[in-house]
Amino acid sequence: MPHALAIDGERTTGKDIRNQNVTACVSVANIVKSSLGPQGLDKMLVDKAGEVTITNDGATILQQLQVEHPAAKMLVELAERQDQEVGDGTTSVVIIAAELLKRAQDLIENRIHATSIISGYRLACREATKYITEHLSTPVESLGRESLLNAAKTSMSSKIIGAQSDFFAEMVVTAIERVGRKGSDGVMRYPVSAVNVLKSHGKSAVESHLVKGFALNCTVASQAMPKEKANAKIACLDFNLNRVRMMQGVKIAIKEAKQLDLVQQREADLLKERLQKIIEGGANVILTTKGMDDLALKYMVEAGVMGVRRVKPSDLRTIAKATGATVLLSLGDMEAGETFDPSCLGTAELVDQAPISDQELIMIRGCANISTSSIVLRGANTMMLDEMERSVHDALCVVKRTLESQAVVPGGGCVEAALSVYLQNFATTLGSLEQLAITQFAESLLVIPKTLSVNAAQDATELTAKLVAHHYKSQTIADKKHLWKSGLNLRDGRIQNNVDLGILEPISNKLKCLEFATEAAITILRIDDLITLNPEPQQAQPRM
């Protein structure tokens, strides 16, 4: 007779589950490791439908992998979180988290309890973030606009547009600067969503260009409509402007043919009344995410109104925010009737249909609330354009974070090497078991400069040793303090001053990377039991 508390499934405990988790996480990190840095390589991913994606963006690679192991899934979510918070550093955060787990596993095998390791990792992360803020950061003000361009170039250096980073960096920085606005708390905000990135086939990447205004990849719904509206009053709708039809299941008893004509006429009149309410409210431009039928177009042409249909919902929300409009899901009011409130309209100086590249787009210029920008990317094929879009999005996020945090740190493994030296010295001041965990944390950070060197076909051991020596001197010898800016030159295989040479990253990139990697490693380390329940048996359906 089975025990009352028997588990209907498999249970893995202790050392076995930790080994499985660490192995799964290290396997995931090994997949993206070769794509780190300016000399990193791309991955070609083919999904079940045969769609091909070529990228070296860590978050994109992990999303496409469809990882099933529960611990490895945490690393996928970790990369997504880093992408949402900062927009860059997704590969680094996964590699550091996997290295922390691997080092922790070595300590556990040497009979150090997981609780001591977790405590040490938390202390190391706290000290590391404090040291970055106080000793490794440089204010953007002291470097000027050049620091924004350099941060964008550093982000693009490992991407497909790395060779044209000067051209794209200027475009990205200008686009983000245009959309800046001061919030109610007096702090400047730079919404990346206010920069619309469009893709157009043909020509070369350097023929991409920046457009001042929000570009919609749409045209007017009818050629008889006006192509330009100054002092535009914009209605943003999220419902159909089609002839109204009875709901499914509604039955109308008709005894005469005239009654059928009256029903059809009333359906047309309902649409006309809706449009009249919107137009009488002051709207001269109507955007909708749904369709407009010929009858609606006829009424709008007669009223001299611009109409655009099939607008992407995300674009409509951005336009509503920029122009001060309200997205309407219907015209229904509290009295079960239909009304249109003119306060729901957005305003813009000009809405026109303009030729951009080889096609015509709707341009919205001079928005009331937020200035907007659009970047039109040109490229040979869809795969190249998709990767260019991801690269530009990452660069936009990096510039946004740099402007909002107002501080940058040197790239090229500089921060990781400096933290490694500092934490190893800090660990010697502790007399508890946390000392071992902090030492391993410090060693784990060196995985970044080592991986950068390996991907650049350099001697990783020698280069990393030189880099660590530079940072040890900067922290121990008074007249060598300037060496804190030292980072890797992966092209020539030497150490250089990365601040003066413009290899910069936003400080939030490094802070979030350390915090997220540490939290992910701790979450997985705390697991000492895995219970996998058996699926419930499906009962056979009785045959009729």
VEXDREN-2710 file (C-alpha; in Angstrom, 1 decimal):
% VEXDREN-2710
k/r/px/py/pz
1/MET/0.0/0.0/0.0
2/PRO/1.5/3.4/-1.0
3/HIS/2.4/5.9/1.7
4/ALA/-0.1/8.6/2.3
5/LEU/2.5/11.3/1.6
6/ALA/4.0/9.6/-1.4
7/ILE/4.7/12.1/-4.3
8/ASP/3.3/11.2/-7.7
9/GLY/6.4/12.2/-9.6
10/GLU/10.2/12.4/-9.4
11/ARG/12.3/14.1/-6.7
12/THR/15.9/15.2/-7.1
13/THR/17.7/16.6/-4.0
14/GLY/21.0/18.0/-2.8
15/LYS/24.1/17.7/-4.8
16/ASP/22.3/16.2/-7.9
17/ILE/19.9/19.1/-8.4
18/ARG/22.7/21.7/-7.9
19/ASN/24.9/19.9/-10.5
20/GLN/22.0/19.8/-13.0
21/ASN/21.2/23.5/-12.5
22/VAL/24.8/24.7/-12.8
23/THR/25.4/22.5/-15.9
24/ALA/22.2/23.8/-17.6
25/CYS/23.1/27.4/-16.9
26/VAL/26.8/27.0/-18.0
27/SER/25.5/25.4/-21.2
28/VAL/23.3/28.4/-22.0
29/ALA/26.1/30.8/-21.2
30/ASN/28.5/28.9/-23.5
31/ILE/26.1/29.4/-26.4
32/VAL/26.2/33.2/-26.2
33/LYS/29.8/33.4/-25.0
34/SER/31.4/33.6/-28.5
35/SER/29.1/36.6/-29.4
36/LEU/30.5/38.9/-26.7
37/GLY/32.5/42.0/-27.6
38/PRO/33.5/43.9/-30.8
39/GLN/35.0/40.7/-32.3
40/GLY/32.1/38.5/-31.3
41/LEU/30.5/36.2/-33.9
42/ASP/26.9/35.9/-35.0
43/LYS/24.4/33.1/-34.5
44/MET/22.1/31.8/-37.2
45/LEU/18.8/30.6/-35.6
46/VAL/16.1/28.7/-37.6
47/ASP/12.7/28.2/-36.0
48/LYS/10.2/25.5/-36.6
49/ALA/8.6/27.4/-39.4
50/GLY/11.9/27.8/-41.2
51/GLU/12.3/31.6/-40.3
52/VAL/16.0/32.5/-40.1
53/THR/17.4/35.0/-37.6
54/ILE/21.0/36.1/-37.7
55/THR/22.1/38.0/-34.6
56/ASN/24.7/38.4/-31.8
57/ASP/22.2/40.0/-29.4
58/GLY/22.2/37.8/-26.3
59/ALA/18.5/38.4/-25.4
60/THR/17.4/37.6/-29.0
61/ILE/19.4/34.4/-29.1
62/LEU/18.1/33.1/-25.8
63/GLN/14.5/34.0/-26.7
64/GLN/14.8/32.0/-29.9
65/LEU/16.3/28.9/-28.2
66/GLN/13.1/27.8/-26.4
67/VAL/15.0/26.6/-23.3
68/GLU/13.1/24.0/-21.3
69/HIS/15.2/23.5/-18.2
70/PRO/13.7/25.5/-15.3
71/ALA/17.0/26.9/-14.0
72/ALA/18.2/27.8/-17.5
73/LYS/14.9/29.6/-18.1
74/MET/15.9/31.9/-15.3
75/LEU/18.9/33.0/-17.4
76/VAL/16.7/33.7/-20.4
77/GLU/14.4/35.8/-18.2
78/LEU/17.5/37.5/-16.8
79/ALA/18.7/38.5/-20.3
80/GLU/15.1/39.8/-21.1
81/ARG/15.1/41.9/-17.8
82/GLN/18.5/43.4/-18.6
83/ASP/17.2/44.2/-22.1
84/GLN/14.2/46.0/-20.7
85/GLU/16.1/47.9/-18.0
86/VAL/19.2/49.0/-19.9
87/GLY/18.9/47.7/-23.5
88/ASP/22.5/46.4/-23.6
89/GLY/24.7/44.0/-21.7
90/THR/22.5/41.0/-22.1
91/THR/25.3/38.7/-23.1
92/SER/27.5/39.9/-20.2
93/VAL/24.9/39.4/-17.5
94/VAL/24.3/35.7/-18.6
95/ILE/28.0/34.9/-18.7
96/ILE/28.7/36.5/-15.2
97/ALA/25.7/34.7/-13.7
98/ALA/26.8/31.3/-15.0
99/GLU/30.4/31.9/-13.8
100/LEU/29.2/32.8/-10.3
101/LEU/27.2/29.6/-10.2
102/LYS/30.2/27.5/-11.4
103/ARG/32.4/29.1/-8.7
104/ALA/29.8/28.6/-6.0
105/GLN/29.5/24.9/-7.0
106/ASP/33.3/24.5/-6.4
107/LEU/32.9/26.0/-2.9
108/ILE/29.9/23.7/-2.1
109/GLU/32.0/20.7/-3.1
110/ASN/34.6/22.0/-0.6
111/ARG/31.9/21.8/2.1
112/ILE/31.1/25.5/2.3
113/HIS/27.4/25.9/3.0
114/ALA/25.2/27.6/0.3
115/THR/24.0/30.2/2.9
116/SER/27.5/31.4/3.5
117/ILE/28.1/31.7/-0.2
118/ILE/24.8/33.6/-0.7
119/SER/25.8/36.0/2.1
120/GLY/29.2/36.6/0.6
121/TYR/27.8/37.2/-2.9
122/ARG/25.4/39.8/-1.6
123/LEU/28.1/41.6/0.3
124/ALA/30.4/41.5/-2.7
125/CYS/27.7/42.9/-5.0
126/ARG/26.9/45.7/-2.6
127/GLU/30.6/46.7/-2.3
128/ALA/31.1/46.4/-6.0
129/THR/28.2/48.8/-6.9
130/LYS/29.4/51.2/-4.3
131/TYR/33.0/51.1/-5.7
132/ILE/31.8/51.7/-9.3
133/THR/29.7/54.7/-8.2
134/GLU/32.5/56.3/-6.1
135/HIS/35.7/55.5/-8.1
136/LEU/35.0/54.3/-11.6
137/SER/32.4/56.7/-12.9
138/THR/32.9/59.9/-14.9
139/PRO/30.2/62.6/-15.1
140/VAL/28.8/63.1/-18.6
141/GLU/29.1/66.9/-18.1
142/SER/32.9/66.8/-17.9
143/LEU/33.1/64.8/-21.2
144/GLY/30.3/66.7/-23.1
145/ARG/28.2/65.5/-26.0
146/GLU/31.1/63.4/-27.2
147/SER/30.5/60.9/-24.3
148/LEU/27.0/60.2/-25.7
149/LEU/28.4/59.6/-29.2
150/ASN/31.2/57.3/-27.7
151/ALA/28.6/55.3/-25.6
152/ALA/26.5/54.8/-28.8
153/LYS/29.6/53.7/-30.8
154/THR/30.7/51.3/-28.0
155/SER/27.2/49.7/-28.1
156/MET/27.3/49.4/-31.9
157/SER/30.9/48.1/-32.0
158/SER/29.8/44.5/-31.7
159/LYS/26.9/44.8/-34.1
160/ILE/26.4/44.6/-37.8
161/ILE/26.6/48.4/-38.1
162/GLY/29.9/48.6/-36.2
163/ALA/31.8/49.6/-39.3
164/GLN/29.4/52.6/-39.8
165/SER/29.2/53.4/-36.0
166/ASP/30.3/57.1/-36.5
167/PHE/27.4/57.6/-39.0
168/PHE/24.7/55.9/-36.9
169/ALA/25.9/57.3/-33.5
170/GLU/25.3/60.9/-34.6
171/MET/21.8/59.8/-35.9
172/VAL/20.9/58.0/-32.6
173/VAL/22.1/60.8/-30.3
174/THR/20.3/63.4/-32.3
175/ALA/17.1/61.4/-32.3
176/ILE/17.1/60.8/-28.5
177/GLU/18.0/64.4/-27.7
178/ARG/15.0/65.6/-29.7
179/VAL/12.5/63.5/-27.7
180/GLY/13.8/64.7/-24.2
181/ARG/11.2/66.3/-22.0
182/LYS/11.1/67.4/-18.3
183/GLY/8.7/65.3/-16.1
184/SER/6.5/66.6/-13.4
185/ASP/9.3/65.9/-10.9
186/GLY/11.7/68.2/-12.8
187/VAL/13.8/65.2/-14.1
188/MET/14.5/64.9/-17.8
189/ARG/13.0/61.8/-19.5
190/TYR/14.0/60.4/-22.9
191/PRO/11.3/57.9/-24.0
192/VAL/12.8/55.5/-26.6
193/SER/9.2/54.8/-27.8
194/ALA/9.0/58.4/-29.2
195/VAL/11.7/57.4/-31.8
196/ASN/10.1/55.3/-34.5
197/VAL/12.4/53.0/-36.4
198/LEU/11.3/52.1/-40.0
199/LYS/12.9/49.6/-42.4
200/SER/13.0/50.0/-46.1
201/HIS/14.6/47.5/-48.5
202/GLY/17.3/48.6/-51.0
203/LYS/20.4/50.8/-51.0
204/SER/23.2/50.6/-48.4
205/ALA/23.2/51.1/-44.7
206/VAL/24.8/54.5/-44.9
207/GLU/21.8/55.8/-46.8
208/SER/19.7/55.4/-43.7
209/HIS/18.5/58.8/-42.4
210/LEU/16.8/60.7/-39.6
211/VAL/13.4/62.3/-40.1
212/LYS/12.2/65.0/-37.7
213/GLY/8.7/63.9/-36.8
214/PHE/6.9/60.6/-36.2
215/ALA/6.7/58.6/-39.4
216/LEU/3.9/56.1/-39.9
217/ASN/4.4/53.3/-42.4
218/CYS/1.0/54.0/-43.9
219/THR/-0.7/56.2/-46.5
220/VAL/-4.0/58.0/-46.6
221/ALA/-7.0/55.6/-47.0
222/SER/-8.2/57.2/-50.2
223/GLN/-6.3/59.1/-52.9
224/ALA/-9.2/61.6/-53.0
225/MET/-8.3/62.7/-49.4
226/PRO/-6.1/65.8/-48.7
227/LYS/-2.4/64.8/-48.4
228/GLU/-1.6/67.6/-45.9
229/LYS/-3.3/69.1/-42.8
230/ALA/-1.8/72.1/-40.9
231/ASN/-2.9/72.7/-37.3
232/ALA/-4.0/69.1/-37.2
233/LYS/-6.6/67.9/-34.7
234/ILE/-6.0/64.1/-34.5
235/ALA/-8.6/61.5/-33.4
236/CYS/-7.0/58.2/-32.3
237/LEU/-9.5/55.4/-32.6
238/ASP/-9.2/51.7/-31.8
239/PHE/-12.4/50.5/-33.5
240/ASN/-13.8/49.9/-37.0
241/LEU/-15.2/52.6/-39.2
242/ASN/-17.2/50.2/-41.2
243/ARG/-20.9/50.0/-42.0
244/VAL/-22.6/48.8/-38.7
245/ARG/-23.9/45.3/-38.9
246/MET/-26.2/43.5/-36.5
247/MET/-24.6/41.3/-33.8
248/GLN/-24.4/37.6/-34.5
249/GLY/-27.5/35.9/-33.3
250/VAL/-29.8/39.0/-33.6
251/LYS/-32.9/38.2/-35.7
252/ILE/-35.1/40.8/-37.4
253/ALA/-38.6/39.8/-38.6
254/ILE/-39.1/41.5/-42.0
255/LYS/-42.5/41.3/-43.7
256/GLU/-42.0/43.7/-46.6
257/ALA/-39.0/44.4/-48.9
258/LYS/-39.2/48.1/-47.9
259/GLN/-38.4/47.2/-44.4
260/LEU/-35.1/45.5/-45.5
261/ASP/-34.1/48.7/-47.3
262/LEU/-34.8/50.7/-44.1
263/VAL/-32.6/48.3/-42.0
264/GLN/-29.7/48.7/-44.5
265/GLN/-30.2/52.4/-44.6
266/ARG/-30.1/52.6/-40.8
267/GLU/-26.9/50.6/-40.8
268/ALA/-25.3/53.2/-43.1
269/ASP/-26.8/56.1/-41.1
270/LEU/-25.2/54.8/-37.9
271/LEU/-21.7/55.0/-39.5
272/LYS/-22.5/58.5/-40.8
273/GLU/-23.6/59.7/-37.4
274/ARG/-20.4/58.4/-35.8
275/LEU/-18.2/60.2/-38.3
276/GLN/-20.3/63.4/-38.0
277/LYS/-19.8/63.4/-34.2
278/ILE/-16.0/63.0/-34.6
279/ILE/-15.7/65.6/-37.4
280/GLU/-18.0/68.1/-35.6
281/GLY/-15.8/67.6/-32.5
282/GLY/-13.0/69.3/-34.5
283/ALA/-11.1/66.3/-35.9
284/ASN/-9.5/66.8/-39.3
285/VAL/-7.2/63.7/-39.1
286/ILE/-8.6/60.3/-38.1
287/LEU/-6.2/57.4/-37.3
288/THR/-7.6/54.0/-36.6
289/THR/-6.0/50.6/-35.9
290/LYS/-8.9/48.9/-37.7
291/GLY/-10.5/49.3/-41.1
292/MET/-12.5/52.0/-43.0
293/ASP/-14.9/50.8/-45.6
294/ASP/-15.8/52.7/-48.8
295/LEU/-18.9/54.3/-47.2
296/ALA/-16.7/55.8/-44.4
297/LEU/-14.2/57.0/-47.0
298/LYS/-16.9/58.7/-49.0
299/TYR/-18.1/60.7/-45.9
300/MET/-14.5/61.6/-45.0
301/VAL/-13.6/62.8/-48.5
302/GLU/-16.7/65.0/-48.6
303/ALA/-15.8/66.5/-45.2
304/GLY/-12.1/67.1/-46.3
305/VAL/-10.7/64.9/-43.5
306/MET/-7.5/62.8/-43.7
307/GLY/-8.0/59.2/-42.8
308/VAL/-5.4/56.6/-42.1
309/ARG/-6.3/52.9/-41.3
310/ARG/-4.5/49.8/-40.1
311/VAL/-2.1/51.9/-37.8
312/LYS/-0.1/49.6/-35.5
313/PRO/-1.5/49.8/-32.0
314/SER/1.9/50.6/-30.5
315/ASP/2.4/53.5/-32.9
316/LEU/-1.1/54.8/-32.1
317/ARG/-0.4/54.8/-28.4
318/THR/2.9/56.7/-29.0
319/ILE/1.1/59.3/-31.2
320/ALA/-1.6/59.7/-28.6
321/LYS/1.0/60.3/-25.9
322/ALA/3.0/62.7/-28.1
323/THR/0.0/64.8/-29.3
324/GLY/-2.0/64.7/-26.1
325/ALA/-4.8/62.6/-27.6
326/THR/-6.8/59.8/-26.0
327/VAL/-7.2/56.4/-27.6
328/LEU/-10.9/55.7/-27.9
329/LEU/-12.2/52.1/-27.9
330/SER/-15.7/53.2/-28.7
331/LEU/-17.9/56.3/-28.7
332/GLY/-20.2/54.9/-26.0
333/ASP/-21.2/57.1/-23.0
334/MET/-22.8/56.5/-19.6
335/GLU/-26.3/57.0/-21.0
336/ALA/-26.0/54.1/-23.5
337/GLY/-25.7/56.6/-26.3
338/GLU/-22.7/57.7/-28.5
339/THR/-20.8/61.0/-28.0
340/PHE/-17.4/62.4/-28.9
341/ASP/-15.5/64.6/-26.5
342/PRO/-13.3/67.2/-28.3
343/SER/-10.8/67.0/-25.4
344/CYS/-9.9/63.5/-26.7
345/LEU/-8.2/65.1/-29.8
346/GLY/-4.5/65.5/-30.1
347/THR/-2.8/68.4/-31.8
348/ALA/0.2/68.7/-34.1
349/GLU/1.5/71.5/-36.3
350/LEU/1.4/69.4/-39.5
351/VAL/0.3/66.0/-40.7
352/ASP/1.3/65.2/-44.3
353/GLN/2.0/62.3/-46.6
354/ALA/5.6/62.7/-47.6
355/PRO/8.0/60.7/-49.9
356/ILE/10.6/59.1/-47.6
357/SER/13.2/56.8/-49.3
358/ASP/11.3/54.9/-52.0
359/GLN/7.9/55.0/-50.5
360/GLU/5.3/57.5/-49.1
361/LEU/4.8/57.7/-45.3
362/ILE/2.5/59.7/-43.1
363/MET/4.6/62.3/-41.2
364/ILE/3.3/63.9/-37.9
365/ARG/5.4/67.0/-37.1
366/GLY/5.3/69.4/-34.2
367/CYS/3.5/67.3/-31.7
368/ALA/2.0/69.2/-28.7
369/ASN/3.5/67.1/-25.8
370/ILE/6.7/65.4/-27.0
371/SER/9.0/66.1/-29.9
372/THR/9.3/62.9/-32.0
373/SER/11.9/61.4/-34.4
374/SER/12.0/58.7/-36.9
375/ILE/14.9/56.7/-38.3
376/VAL/14.5/55.1/-41.7
377/LEU/17.0/52.2/-42.1
378/ARG/18.1/51.0/-45.5
379/GLY/19.5/47.5/-46.1
380/ALA/19.9/44.7/-48.6
381/ASN/17.5/42.2/-47.1
382/THR/15.1/41.5/-44.3
383/MET/17.6/39.7/-42.0
384/MET/20.1/42.5/-42.3
385/LEU/17.4/45.2/-41.6
386/ASP/16.1/43.2/-38.6
387/GLU/19.6/43.1/-37.1
388/MET/20.2/46.8/-37.9
389/GLU/16.9/47.6/-36.0
390/ARG/18.0/45.6/-33.0
391/SER/21.4/47.4/-33.0
392/VAL/19.9/50.8/-33.3
393/HIS/17.4/50.0/-30.5
394/ASP/20.2/49.0/-28.2
395/ALA/22.1/52.2/-29.0
396/LEU/19.0/54.3/-28.4
397/CYS/18.6/52.6/-25.0
398/VAL/22.3/53.1/-24.1
399/VAL/22.1/56.9/-25.0
400/LYS/18.9/57.2/-23.0
401/ARG/20.4/55.6/-19.9
402/THR/23.6/57.7/-20.3
403/LEU/21.5/60.9/-20.4
404/GLU/19.3/59.9/-17.4
405/SER/22.2/58.6/-15.2
406/GLN/24.5/61.4/-16.2
407/ALA/27.6/59.1/-15.7
408/VAL/29.7/56.7/-17.7
409/VAL/32.3/54.1/-17.0
410/PRO/35.1/52.8/-19.1
411/GLY/34.5/49.6/-21.2
412/GLY/36.8/46.9/-22.5
413/GLY/36.9/44.9/-19.3
414/CYS/38.1/47.9/-17.2
415/VAL/35.3/47.8/-14.6
416/GLU/35.4/44.0/-14.1
417/ALA/39.2/44.0/-13.6
418/ALA/39.1/46.9/-11.2
419/LEU/36.4/45.3/-9.2
420/SER/38.2/42.0/-9.1
421/VAL/41.3/43.6/-7.6
422/TYR/39.3/45.7/-5.1
423/LEU/37.1/42.7/-3.9
424/GLN/40.1/40.4/-3.5
425/ASN/41.7/43.1/-1.2
426/PHE/38.4/43.6/0.5
427/ALA/38.0/39.9/1.2
428/THR/41.2/39.8/3.1
429/THR/39.7/42.2/5.7
430/LEU/37.0/39.6/6.6
431/GLY/37.6/36.7/9.0
432/SER/34.5/34.7/8.1
433/LEU/33.5/32.2/5.5
434/GLU/32.2/35.0/3.3
435/GLN/35.8/35.8/2.5
436/LEU/36.0/32.7/0.3
437/ALA/32.7/33.6/-1.5
438/ILE/33.9/37.2/-2.1
439/THR/37.2/35.9/-3.5
440/GLN/35.3/33.6/-5.9
441/PHE/33.0/36.5/-6.9
442/ALA/36.1/38.6/-7.7
443/GLU/37.6/35.8/-9.8
444/SER/34.2/35.3/-11.6
445/LEU/34.2/38.9/-12.9
446/LEU/37.4/38.3/-14.9
447/VAL/35.4/36.0/-17.2
448/ILE/34.4/39.2/-19.1
449/PRO/38.0/40.4/-20.1
450/LYS/39.0/36.7/-20.7
451/THR/36.1/36.1/-23.0
452/LEU/36.7/39.4/-24.9
453/SER/40.3/38.4/-25.5
454/VAL/39.5/34.9/-26.6
455/ASN/36.8/36.2/-29.1
456/ALA/39.4/38.6/-30.5
457/ALA/41.9/35.8/-31.0
458/GLN/44.3/37.3/-28.4
459/ASP/46.2/35.6/-25.5
460/ALA/43.5/35.8/-22.8
461/THR/45.7/34.8/-19.9
462/GLU/48.5/37.3/-20.7
463/LEU/46.2/40.2/-21.5
464/THR/44.0/39.7/-18.4
465/ALA/47.1/39.4/-16.2
466/LYS/48.4/42.8/-17.6
467/LEU/45.0/44.4/-17.1
468/VAL/44.8/43.2/-13.5
469/ALA/48.4/44.4/-12.8
470/HIS/47.5/47.9/-14.1
471/HIS/44.4/48.1/-11.8
472/TYR/46.4/46.7/-8.8
473/LYS/48.9/49.6/-9.3
474/SER/46.1/52.2/-9.6
475/GLN/44.7/51.0/-6.2
476/THR/47.9/50.6/-4.3
477/ILE/50.4/53.2/-5.7
478/ALA/49.6/56.9/-5.3
479/ASP/51.3/58.1/-8.5
480/LYS/49.6/55.4/-10.6
481/LYS/46.0/56.3/-9.8
482/HIS/45.4/57.4/-13.5
483/LEU/45.7/53.7/-14.5
484/TRP/42.1/53.1/-13.3
485/LYS/41.0/54.0/-16.8
486/SER/42.9/51.0/-18.3
487/GLY/41.0/48.6/-20.5
488/LEU/41.7/46.2/-23.3
489/ASN/42.6/47.1/-26.9
490/LEU/41.4/44.0/-28.6
491/ARG/42.7/45.0/-32.1
492/ASP/46.4/45.3/-31.1
493/GLY/46.3/43.1/-28.0
494/ARG/47.5/45.7/-25.4
495/ILE/46.2/47.8/-22.5
496/GLN/45.0/51.4/-23.2
497/ASN/43.2/54.4/-21.6
498/ASN/39.6/53.6/-22.6
499/VAL/38.2/56.9/-21.2
500/ASP/40.4/59.1/-23.4
501/LEU/39.8/56.8/-26.4
502/GLY/36.0/56.9/-26.0
503/ILE/35.2/53.3/-25.1
504/LEU/32.4/54.1/-22.6
505/GLU/29.3/52.6/-21.3
506/PRO/26.4/54.0/-19.1
507/ILE/27.0/53.4/-15.4
508/SER/23.5/51.8/-15.1
509/ASN/24.6/49.1/-17.5
510/LYS/27.3/47.8/-15.1
511/LEU/25.2/48.3/-12.0
512/LYS/22.2/46.5/-13.3
513/CYS/24.4/43.8/-14.8
514/LEU/26.0/43.0/-11.5
515/GLU/22.8/43.2/-9.5
516/PHE/20.8/41.0/-11.9
517/ALA/23.6/38.4/-12.3
518/THR/24.0/38.1/-8.5
519/GLU/20.3/37.8/-7.8
520/ALA/19.9/35.2/-10.5
521/ALA/22.9/33.2/-9.2
522/ILE/21.5/33.4/-5.6
523/THR/18.0/32.3/-6.7
524/ILE/19.4/29.2/-8.3
525/LEU/21.8/28.5/-5.5
526/ARG/18.9/28.4/-3.0
527/ILE/17.4/25.5/-4.8
528/ASP/18.2/22.1/-3.2
529/ASP/15.1/20.1/-4.2
530/LEU/13.4/19.5/-7.5
531/ILE/10.0/17.8/-7.6
532/THR/8.6/17.0/-11.1
533/LEU/5.0/15.8/-10.9
534/ASN/3.7/13.2/-13.3
535/PRO/1.1/14.5/-15.8
536/GLU/-2.5/13.4/-14.9
537/PRO/-3.6/10.4/-17.0
538/GLN/-6.2/11.4/-19.6
539/GLN/-9.4/9.5/-19.4
540/ALA/-10.6/7.9/-22.5
541/GLN/-13.7/9.5/-24.0
542/PRO/-16.6/7.1/-24.1
543/ARG/-17.7/6.2/-27.6
544/MET/-21.2/7.2/-28.7
END
